[in-house]
Amino acid sequence: MSTDAEMAIYGKAAIYLRKPEKERIEAQNKPFDAKSACYVVDDKELYVKGTIKSKDGGKVTVIVNDTKE
């Protein structure tokens, strides 16, 4: 993990290269289930995060996290 002193070499751009400590800790503490997490092809965003709701044979039902589709 880089420290503020190490990021100082990037000057004003440093704030865009690393998330604040609070955001990083929150992201690390979010629950993650590798068996149900997936990415789905999207026309606007290329790929979006999704959660597998059910599997039936060769078909998979996915809930897109941002839109609840």
PDB file as gemmi writes it, atoms N, CA and C in Angstrom:
CRYST1    1.000    1.000    1.000  90.00  90.00  90.00 P 1                      
ATOM      1  N   MET A   1       0.849  -1.170   0.000  1.00  0.00           N  
ATOM      2  CA  MET A   1       0.000   0.000   0.000  1.00  0.00           C  
ATOM      3  C   MET A   1       0.896   1.234   0.000  1.00  0.00           C  
ATOM      4  N   SER A   2       0.583   2.198  -0.847  1.00  0.00           N  
ATOM      5  CA  SER A   2       1.403   3.393  -0.926  1.00  0.00           C  
ATOM      6  C   SER A   2       0.983   4.411   0.132  1.00  0.00           C  
ATOM      7  N   THR A   3       1.940   5.171   0.576  1.00  0.00           N  
ATOM      8  CA  THR A   3       1.679   6.191   1.588  1.00  0.00           C  
ATOM      9  C   THR A   3       1.519   7.542   0.914  1.00  0.00           C  
ATOM     10  N   ASP A   4       1.091   8.531   1.688  1.00  0.00           N  
ATOM     11  CA  ASP A   4       0.951   9.877   1.143  1.00  0.00           C  
ATOM     12  C   ASP A   4       2.286  10.410   0.655  1.00  0.00           C  
ATOM     13  N   ALA A   5       3.362  10.064   1.352  1.00  0.00           N  
ATOM     14  CA  ALA A   5       4.687  10.527   0.943  1.00  0.00           C  
ATOM     15  C   ALA A   5       5.066   9.955  -0.419  1.00  0.00           C  
ATOM     16  N   GLU A   6       4.740   8.690  -0.647  1.00  0.00           N  
ATOM     17  CA  GLU A   6       5.037   8.075  -1.940  1.00  0.00           C  
ATOM     18  C   GLU A   6       4.193   8.683  -3.051  1.00  0.00           C  
ATOM     19  N   MET A   7       2.970   9.051  -2.751  1.00  0.00           N  
ATOM     20  CA  MET A   7       2.083   9.633  -3.756  1.00  0.00           C  
ATOM     21  C   MET A   7       2.425  11.086  -4.052  1.00  0.00           C  
ATOM     22  N   ALA A   8       3.206  11.723  -3.195  1.00  0.00           N  
ATOM     23  CA  ALA A   8       3.556  13.131  -3.375  1.00  0.00           C  
ATOM     24  C   ALA A   8       4.306  13.374  -4.679  1.00  0.00           C  
ATOM     25  N   ILE A   9       4.992  12.370  -5.188  1.00  0.00           N  
ATOM     26  CA  ILE A   9       5.742  12.577  -6.432  1.00  0.00           C  
ATOM     27  C   ILE A   9       4.817  12.828  -7.617  1.00  0.00           C  
ATOM     28  N   TYR A  10       3.541  12.489  -7.488  1.00  0.00           N  
ATOM     29  CA  TYR A  10       2.583  12.707  -8.569  1.00  0.00           C  
ATOM     30  C   TYR A  10       1.916  14.078  -8.494  1.00  0.00           C  
ATOM     31  N   GLY A  11       2.228  14.831  -7.465  1.00  0.00           N  
ATOM     32  CA  GLY A  11       1.717  16.191  -7.336  1.00  0.00           C  
ATOM     33  C   GLY A  11       0.203  16.246  -7.261  1.00  0.00           C  
ATOM     34  N   LYS A  12      -0.388  17.182  -8.017  1.00  0.00           N  
ATOM     35  CA  LYS A  12      -1.836  17.389  -7.981  1.00  0.00           C  
ATOM     36  C   LYS A  12      -2.620  16.190  -8.513  1.00  0.00           C  
ATOM     37  N   ALA A  13      -1.998  15.373  -9.337  1.00  0.00           N  
ATOM     38  CA  ALA A  13      -2.685  14.209  -9.908  1.00  0.00           C  
ATOM     39  C   ALA A  13      -2.882  13.092  -8.889  1.00  0.00           C  
ATOM     40  N   ALA A  14      -2.189  13.127  -7.768  1.00  0.00           N  
ATOM     41  CA  ALA A  14      -2.234  12.044  -6.778  1.00  0.00           C  
ATOM     42  C   ALA A  14      -3.651  11.766  -6.285  1.00  0.00           C  
ATOM     43  N   ILE A  15      -4.473  12.790  -6.139  1.00  0.00           N  
ATOM     44  CA  ILE A  15      -5.833  12.580  -5.629  1.00  0.00           C  
ATOM     45  C   ILE A  15      -6.688  11.773  -6.602  1.00  0.00           C  
ATOM     46  N   TYR A  16      -6.318  11.772  -7.878  1.00  0.00           N  
ATOM     47  CA  TYR A  16      -7.073  11.016  -8.874  1.00  0.00           C  
ATOM     48  C   TYR A  16      -6.535   9.596  -9.055  1.00  0.00           C  
ATOM     49  N   LEU A  17      -5.363   9.327  -8.537  1.00  0.00           N  
ATOM     50  CA  LEU A  17      -4.723   8.031  -8.714  1.00  0.00           C  
ATOM     51  C   LEU A  17      -5.004   7.054  -7.581  1.00  0.00           C  
ATOM     52  N   ARG A  18      -5.482   7.550  -6.465  1.00  0.00           N  
ATOM     53  CA  ARG A  18      -5.735   6.684  -5.318  1.00  0.00           C  
ATOM     54  C   ARG A  18      -6.974   7.166  -4.581  1.00  0.00           C  
ATOM     55  N   LYS A  19      -7.824   6.224  -4.179  1.00  0.00           N  
ATOM     56  CA  LYS A  19      -9.018   6.575  -3.413  1.00  0.00           C  
ATOM     57  C   LYS A  19      -8.616   6.965  -2.003  1.00  0.00           C  
ATOM     58  N   PRO A  20      -9.421   7.813  -1.350  1.00  0.00           N  
ATOM     59  CA  PRO A  20      -9.151   8.159   0.047  1.00  0.00           C  
ATOM     60  C   PRO A  20      -9.201   6.913   0.938  1.00  0.00           C  
ATOM     61  N   GLU A  21      -8.498   6.965   2.051  1.00  0.00           N  
ATOM     62  CA  GLU A  21      -8.395   5.830   2.978  1.00  0.00           C  
ATOM     63  C   GLU A  21      -9.770   5.300   3.386  1.00  0.00           C  
ATOM     64  N   LYS A  22     -10.704   6.200   3.687  1.00  0.00           N  
ATOM     65  CA  LYS A  22     -12.037   5.786   4.125  1.00  0.00           C  
ATOM     66  C   LYS A  22     -12.744   4.970   3.037  1.00  0.00           C  
ATOM     67  N   GLU A  23     -12.668   5.417   1.783  1.00  0.00           N  
ATOM     68  CA  GLU A  23     -13.302   4.696   0.676  1.00  0.00           C  
ATOM     69  C   GLU A  23     -12.671   3.327   0.464  1.00  0.00           C  
ATOM     70  N   ARG A  24     -11.359   3.243   0.593  1.00  0.00           N  
ATOM     71  CA  ARG A  24     -10.669   1.968   0.405  1.00  0.00           C  
ATOM     72  C   ARG A  24     -11.066   0.964   1.487  1.00  0.00           C  
ATOM     73  N   ILE A  25     -11.169   1.417   2.726  1.00  0.00           N  
ATOM     74  CA  ILE A  25     -11.557   0.528   3.824  1.00  0.00           C  
ATOM     75  C   ILE A  25     -12.991   0.038   3.626  1.00  0.00           C  
ATOM     76  N   GLU A  26     -13.899   0.940   3.218  1.00  0.00           N  
ATOM     77  CA  GLU A  26     -15.286   0.548   2.975  1.00  0.00           C  
ATOM     78  C   GLU A  26     -15.373  -0.485   1.855  1.00  0.00           C  
ATOM     79  N   ALA A  27     -14.612  -0.293   0.792  1.00  0.00           N  
ATOM     80  CA  ALA A  27     -14.626  -1.232  -0.332  1.00  0.00           C  
ATOM     81  C   ALA A  27     -14.083  -2.600   0.076  1.00  0.00           C  
ATOM     82  N   GLN A  28     -13.070  -2.612   0.912  1.00  0.00           N  
ATOM     83  CA  GLN A  28     -12.484  -3.876   1.357  1.00  0.00           C  
ATOM     84  C   GLN A  28     -13.416  -4.641   2.290  1.00  0.00           C  
ATOM     85  N   ASN A  29     -14.292  -3.931   2.987  1.00  0.00           N  
ATOM     86  CA  ASN A  29     -15.174  -4.571   3.958  1.00  0.00           C  
ATOM     87  C   ASN A  29     -16.526  -4.987   3.386  1.00  0.00           C  
ATOM     88  N   LYS A  30     -16.792  -4.675   2.108  1.00  0.00           N  
ATOM     89  CA  LYS A  30     -18.045  -5.087   1.489  1.00  0.00           C  
ATOM     90  C   LYS A  30     -18.032  -6.596   1.288  1.00  0.00           C  
ATOM     91  N   PRO A  31     -19.160  -7.243   1.567  1.00  0.00           N  
ATOM     92  CA  PRO A  31     -19.202  -8.694   1.344  1.00  0.00           C  
ATOM     93  C   PRO A  31     -19.123  -9.006  -0.148  1.00  0.00           C  
ATOM     94  N   PHE A  32     -18.448 -10.098  -0.483  1.00  0.00           N  
ATOM     95  CA  PHE A  32     -18.288 -10.497  -1.876  1.00  0.00           C  
ATOM     96  C   PHE A  32     -18.468 -12.002  -1.977  1.00  0.00           C  
ATOM     97  N   ASP A  33     -19.342 -12.432  -2.862  1.00  0.00           N  
ATOM     98  CA  ASP A  33     -19.571 -13.857  -3.080  1.00  0.00           C  
ATOM     99  C   ASP A  33     -19.111 -14.203  -4.492  1.00  0.00           C  
ATOM    100  N   ALA A  34     -17.998 -14.873  -4.601  1.00  0.00           N  
ATOM    101  CA  ALA A  34     -17.409 -15.199  -5.900  1.00  0.00           C  
ATOM    102  C   ALA A  34     -18.281 -16.144  -6.719  1.00  0.00           C  
ATOM    103  N   LYS A  35     -19.166 -16.885  -6.074  1.00  0.00           N  
ATOM    104  CA  LYS A  35     -20.022 -17.819  -6.803  1.00  0.00           C  
ATOM    105  C   LYS A  35     -21.207 -17.133  -7.472  1.00  0.00           C  
ATOM    106  N   SER A  36     -21.602 -15.958  -6.995  1.00  0.00           N  
ATOM    107  CA  SER A  36     -22.765 -15.298  -7.579  1.00  0.00           C  
ATOM    108  C   SER A  36     -22.434 -13.979  -8.275  1.00  0.00           C  
ATOM    109  N   ALA A  37     -21.233 -13.475  -8.148  1.00  0.00           N  
ATOM    110  CA  ALA A  37     -20.850 -12.219  -8.794  1.00  0.00           C  
ATOM    111  C   ALA A  37     -20.492 -12.484 -10.254  1.00  0.00           C  
ATOM    112  N   CYS A  38     -20.890 -11.555 -11.133  1.00  0.00           N  
ATOM    113  CA  CYS A  38     -20.566 -11.708 -12.552  1.00  0.00           C  
ATOM    114  C   CYS A  38     -20.597 -10.343 -13.233  1.00  0.00           C  
ATOM    115  N   TYR A  39     -20.182 -10.329 -14.486  1.00  0.00           N  
ATOM    116  CA  TYR A  39     -20.274  -9.136 -15.321  1.00  0.00           C  
ATOM    117  C   TYR A  39     -21.156  -9.462 -16.509  1.00  0.00           C  
ATOM    118  N   VAL A  40     -21.990  -8.496 -16.909  1.00  0.00           N  
ATOM    119  CA  VAL A  40     -22.937  -8.681 -17.997  1.00  0.00           C  
ATOM    120  C   VAL A  40     -22.639  -7.651 -19.079  1.00  0.00           C  
ATOM    121  N   VAL A  41     -22.733  -8.068 -20.341  1.00  0.00           N  
ATOM    122  CA  VAL A  41     -22.503  -7.159 -21.462  1.00  0.00           C  
ATOM    123  C   VAL A  41     -23.583  -6.086 -21.464  1.00  0.00           C  
ATOM    124  N   ASP A  42     -23.164  -4.824 -21.672  1.00  0.00           N  
ATOM    125  CA  ASP A  42     -24.080  -3.689 -21.689  1.00  0.00           C  
ATOM    126  C   ASP A  42     -23.747  -2.816 -22.888  1.00  0.00           C  
ATOM    127  N   ASP A  43     -24.770  -2.285 -23.569  1.00  0.00           N  
ATOM    128  CA  ASP A  43     -24.543  -1.460 -24.756  1.00  0.00           C  
ATOM    129  C   ASP A  43     -23.847  -0.140 -24.444  1.00  0.00           C  
ATOM    130  N   LYS A  44     -24.183   0.476 -23.323  1.00  0.00           N  
ATOM    131  CA  LYS A  44     -23.624   1.789 -22.988  1.00  0.00           C  
ATOM    132  C   LYS A  44     -22.289   1.698 -22.258  1.00  0.00           C  
ATOM    133  N   GLU A  45     -22.176   0.787 -21.307  1.00  0.00           N  
ATOM    134  CA  GLU A  45     -21.008   0.729 -20.424  1.00  0.00           C  
ATOM    135  C   GLU A  45     -20.020  -0.378 -20.770  1.00  0.00           C  
ATOM    136  N   LEU A  46     -20.297  -1.179 -21.785  1.00  0.00           N  
ATOM    137  CA  LEU A  46     -19.509  -2.336 -22.186  1.00  0.00           C  
ATOM    138  C   LEU A  46     -19.790  -3.520 -21.269  1.00  0.00           C  
ATOM    139  N   TYR A  47     -19.485  -3.400 -19.966  1.00  0.00           N  
ATOM    140  CA  TYR A  47     -19.807  -4.439 -18.982  1.00  0.00           C  
ATOM    141  C   TYR A  47     -20.308  -3.779 -17.704  1.00  0.00           C  
ATOM    142  N   VAL A  48     -21.273  -4.415 -17.036  1.00  0.00           N  
ATOM    143  CA  VAL A  48     -21.775  -3.935 -15.749  1.00  0.00           C  
ATOM    144  C   VAL A  48     -21.785  -5.095 -14.757  1.00  0.00           C  
ATOM    145  N   LYS A  49     -21.689  -4.766 -13.475  1.00  0.00           N  
ATOM    146  CA  LYS A  49     -21.692  -5.793 -12.432  1.00  0.00           C  
ATOM    147  C   LYS A  49     -23.089  -6.368 -12.260  1.00  0.00           C  
ATOM    148  N   GLY A  50     -23.128  -7.658 -11.996  1.00  0.00           N  
ATOM    149  CA  GLY A  50     -24.400  -8.323 -11.777  1.00  0.00           C  
ATOM    150  C   GLY A  50     -24.273  -9.400 -10.718  1.00  0.00           C  
ATOM    151  N   THR A  51     -25.422  -9.907 -10.279  1.00  0.00           N  
ATOM    152  CA  THR A  51     -25.476 -10.992  -9.305  1.00  0.00           C  
ATOM    153  C   THR A  51     -26.350 -12.098  -9.883  1.00  0.00           C  
ATOM    154  N   ILE A  52     -25.849 -13.312  -9.875  1.00  0.00           N  
ATOM    155  CA  ILE A  52     -26.599 -14.442 -10.406  1.00  0.00           C  
ATOM    156  C   ILE A  52     -27.760 -14.755  -9.466  1.00  0.00           C  
ATOM    157  N   LYS A  53     -28.973 -14.737 -10.027  1.00  0.00           N  
ATOM    158  CA  LYS A  53     -30.175 -15.012  -9.240  1.00  0.00           C  
ATOM    159  C   LYS A  53     -30.524 -16.495  -9.294  1.00  0.00           C  
ATOM    160  N   SER A  54     -30.465 -17.078 -10.502  1.00  0.00           N  
ATOM    161  CA  SER A  54     -30.780 -18.502 -10.628  1.00  0.00           C  
ATOM    162  C   SER A  54     -30.117 -19.088 -11.866  1.00  0.00           C  
ATOM    163  N   LYS A  55     -29.960 -20.400 -11.836  1.00  0.00           N  
ATOM    164  CA  LYS A  55     -29.411 -21.144 -12.970  1.00  0.00           C  
ATOM    165  C   LYS A  55     -30.387 -22.260 -13.294  1.00  0.00           C  
ATOM    166  N   ASP A  56     -30.716 -22.396 -14.575  1.00  0.00           N  
ATOM    167  CA  ASP A  56     -31.623 -23.457 -15.000  1.00  0.00           C  
ATOM    168  C   ASP A  56     -31.087 -24.044 -16.297  1.00  0.00           C  
ATOM    169  N   GLY A  57     -30.429 -25.165 -16.188  1.00  0.00           N  
ATOM    170  CA  GLY A  57     -29.820 -25.772 -17.366  1.00  0.00           C  
ATOM    171  C   GLY A  57     -28.730 -24.862 -17.906  1.00  0.00           C  
ATOM    172  N   GLY A  58     -28.883 -24.413 -19.141  1.00  0.00           N  
ATOM    173  CA  GLY A  58     -27.909 -23.516 -19.755  1.00  0.00           C  
ATOM    174  C   GLY A  58     -28.274 -22.048 -19.627  1.00  0.00           C  
ATOM    175  N   LYS A  59     -29.374 -21.742 -18.935  1.00  0.00           N  
ATOM    176  CA  LYS A  59     -29.815 -20.352 -18.786  1.00  0.00           C  
ATOM    177  C   LYS A  59     -29.494 -19.839 -17.390  1.00  0.00           C  
ATOM    178  N   VAL A  60     -29.054 -18.588 -17.339  1.00  0.00           N  
ATOM    179  CA  VAL A  60     -28.718 -17.950 -16.067  1.00  0.00           C  
ATOM    180  C   VAL A  60     -29.501 -16.650 -15.962  1.00  0.00           C  
ATOM    181  N   THR A  61     -30.169 -16.425 -14.843  1.00  0.00           N  
ATOM    182  CA  THR A  61     -30.871 -15.171 -14.583  1.00  0.00           C  
ATOM    183  C   THR A  61     -29.975 -14.309 -13.708  1.00  0.00           C  
ATOM    184  N   VAL A  62     -29.740 -13.067 -14.177  1.00  0.00           N  
ATOM    185  CA  VAL A  62     -28.822 -12.159 -13.490  1.00  0.00           C  
ATOM    186  C   VAL A  62     -29.543 -10.876 -13.132  1.00  0.00           C  
ATOM    187  N   ILE A  63     -29.316 -10.377 -11.925  1.00  0.00           N  
ATOM    188  CA  ILE A  63     -29.807  -9.063 -11.512  1.00  0.00           C  
ATOM    189  C   ILE A  63     -28.656  -8.092 -11.700  1.00  0.00           C  
ATOM    190  N   VAL A  64     -28.870  -7.053 -12.528  1.00  0.00           N  
ATOM    191  CA  VAL A  64     -27.847  -6.035 -12.734  1.00  0.00           C  
ATOM    192  C   VAL A  64     -27.865  -5.126 -11.517  1.00  0.00           C  
ATOM    193  N   ASN A  65     -26.730  -4.980 -10.858  1.00  0.00           N  
ATOM    194  CA  ASN A  65     -26.661  -4.304  -9.561  1.00  0.00           C  
ATOM    195  C   ASN A  65     -27.138  -2.859  -9.582  1.00  0.00           C  
ATOM    196  N   ASP A  66     -26.814  -2.091 -10.609  1.00  0.00           N  
ATOM    197  CA  ASP A  66     -27.160  -0.674 -10.611  1.00  0.00           C  
ATOM    198  C   ASP A  66     -28.618  -0.409 -10.974  1.00  0.00           C  
ATOM    199  N   THR A  67     -29.216  -1.253 -11.814  1.00  0.00           N  
ATOM    200  CA  THR A  67     -30.551  -0.960 -12.320  1.00  0.00           C  
ATOM    201  C   THR A  67     -31.629  -1.904 -11.822  1.00  0.00           C  
ATOM    202  N   LYS A  68     -31.270  -2.988 -11.168  1.00  0.00           N  
ATOM    203  CA  LYS A  68     -32.210  -4.000 -10.668  1.00  0.00           C  
ATOM    204  C   LYS A  68     -33.007  -4.635 -11.807  1.00  0.00           C  
ATOM    205  N   GLU A  69     -32.420  -4.751 -13.017  1.00  0.00           N  
ATOM    206  CA  GLU A  69     -33.081  -5.405 -14.160  1.00  0.00           C  
ATOM    207  C   GLU A  69     -32.947  -6.902 -14.055  1.00  0.00           C  
TER     208      GLU A  69                                                      
END                                                                             
